[in-house]
Amino acid sequence: MSIKLENISYVYSPGTAYEHHALKDVSLEIPQGQFVGIIGHTGSGKSTLIQHLNGLMKATSGKLLYEGQNIYEDGYDMKKLRTQVGLVFQYPEYQLFEVDVLSDVCFGPKNQGLSKEECEKQAREALELVGFPEKYYKQSPFELSGGQKRRVAIAGILAMHPKVLVLDEPTAGLDPKGRDEILDQVKLLHEKTGMTVILVSHSMEDVAKYVERLIVMNDGEKMLDGTPEEVFRHYKELEAVGLAAPQVGILKRIVVIDIGEGPIVLVNPEIVEESGEQTGEEGCLSLPGKYGIVTRPNHVKVRFQDEHMDTVEMEGEGLLARAFCHEIDHLEGKMYMELAEDGIHDNKYTEEDYLNEEE
């Protein structure tokens, strides 16, 4: 099950002086169970995009498929779609209107035609999922704090048992403590239920620690799409459109290799190509005085960031290829001993032999 957009475009006020192309040929797919962040500055198209996901807005052109079916086909059940893809708007507390919290959260299930008992059961389950205290269930929603109101609004969507939860700027207007509490609760909710969560924000800091995939919108187009680590490697492009990649919580794995031709600094290296084969002795300072016979590729291509965080590709053969493989394995928590073909041996090459060779 997934949401799939194929060449979606949307134009506000077409054919008038106010014509504005809000979405331009956007294609992407969000599989069931993924935690996705959508970021972009004001006017980038992110809020327009998510209002297409449950049919609140209809694309000017393109197709949107939910669970393999085009939602723009004649006879498609939009009411059912909107219970499956729940959208929590920015400042959702302004949509609270019932006399108490429990009644407010029951509103959605009630409109689904459920009995009073079923409505209350689902409402209580939803409030529990968002960590809302039971002692406030009968309190007026207008007497709650900003963070508590957000939880109630999210619970109101969850009570309808959606498969997808879309949150538009869920931390807007909250203080740092309230912001962290809401995001921590959303993360916990995703882990507990396995539902798809789509988190929209203009703040890199909000999404960096939580999502597994990040989509960057700019001027109505999908600019970048990947893991947070992959996206933040493009920090120059992000800064050019007014977005700053956060430095906190982003993993940087660094290794320095020197085979006698000067040090090579590699940040977040990955092997992208390999060919050939070489078999020979290999040791490690982590296990001094030992070696093993290890087979490695004879040629590799490595992609990494240099000390200036520019993306670089470098090829290595023979000893350099072996060093690349050995050190990148280290970063992955693997030691050469796991690859040694006939066990680990004592190194008979002594320090005296080395000094004599130097002379």
Buried (B, 14 or more C-beta within 10 A) or exposed (E): EBBBBBEBBBBBEEEEEEEEBBBBBBEBEBEEBBBBBBBBBEBBBBBBBBBBBBBBBEBBEBBBBBEEEEBEEEEBEEEEBBBBBBBBBBBBBEBBEBEBBBBBBBBBBBEBEBEEEBBBBBBBBBBEBBBBEEEBBEBBBEEBEBBBBBBBBBBBBBBBBBBBBBBBBBBBEBEEEBBBBBBEBBBEBBEEBEBBBBBBBBBBBBBBBBBEBBBBBBBBBBBBBBEBBEBBBBBEBBEEBEBEBBEEEBEEBEBEBEBEEEEBBBBBBEBEEBEEEBEEEBBBEEBEEBBBBBBBBBBBBBBBBEEEBEEBEBEBBBEBBBBBBBBBBBBEEEBBBEBBEEEBBEEEEEEEEEEEEEE
